Amino acid sequence: MRALIIGLYLLLVIASGVPGSTSQTPQQNKQIVIAAGTVLDGKGGVLHNTRIVVEGSKIVRIDPNAAPVNYDLRGLTVLPGWIDSHVHITWSFGPDGKNAGAGGTTPYATYAAAANAWATLMAGFTTVQSVGSPTDLPLRDAIARGALPGPRILSSAEPLLGRGEQSGTPDEIRAFVRKQKEAGADLIKIFAAGSPRSPQMLLSQEQLNAACDEAKKLGLRTLVHAYKDAVRAAVLAGCTQIEHGPLATDDDLKLMVQRGVWLDPQAGLVMENYLLNKDRFAGTPGYPEEVFPMIKEMIPEFHSFFKQALKIPGLKIVFGSDAVAGSHGRNAEEFIDRVRDGGADPMAAMVSANSLSAEALGMGNQLGSIATGFEADIIALDGDPLKDITAVRRVVFVMKGGVVYKHAPR
Ligand SMILES: [Zn+2]
């Protein structure tokens, strides 16, 4: 009898938690503690020898004394998961190995898109903005409900393709924008110009005004593919962000600063990828054989535009790789191009894909920083990107929304 009472007493003590003991309550068990020697906080700051405490999908505190440690990432560089503001996540090569574009709906294309998402997440990109195909939408939704691993996706659904008069009247353009919103678009993508070799405007000022104004009314951002004159026209139309941008003048870029318009220039990956995978692109729609020497010539022009943009005080330059087939999972090469060939400061390059890109998405208080209350999107690099930018190729840890997807052995 006495033994039974003691037994009951012990059970009660254990169940209620022994004060001062190291046993964990279920609440504490939900915590994940990451020990880090060096943390880039996403805003340009560096923390040393601290611990990041994650509960559910969020960072709940930064506490050097938090214990027990679940992931010891000392010796690595820890930073917020990167944001790529411009990808084409469903763009893949087909079963014949050739460029198949982004619009495929076959089972093969669908699995290829899921594989792109996985590769992108494994490369440290926990959020991407995919601009140019409605095939993004089911992939975005499957990842969001946890059915597939991949980065958080924001999608433009179908883009507005500038085709001059054929693009429609301002009212028709407004209706097109509303249709994308109804289809679930997170933003609107607009093709307002050709290419650097034929940069003519494909939409009039009036048409651009209609597109960006209607989007603004619906609470949607507008990303405008623009070169030369189309850059200024898009800024005057009140659009949110310029993609690419070469042939814009310093005055155009200064106007962007005045109007708070973001710039997403590319410093190499997209062109290098076409050359690297030339056999797979050549002869497919939009990629005649004769375009490849031109692509090669354009690389230094993109570098010099990047350098021109860096010199404009206050210009907000976000990170966007323009990843297509062949680049998914290699998005970080664009960091190397920006630093090595474009003259970007390595810390600025990191921030451009963290807090700055988060701000450009309108998610600056949720993503892109390692701080209390932010989404637990945390990656670690084997190396220090501030000293050697090629460390961005060595992503050894990936957590997105508090879930660990990669923890490579050291
Ligand atoms: Zn693109």
Residues whose N, C-alpha, C, O or C-beta is under 5 A from the ligand:
A	BS01	ZN	V131 D322
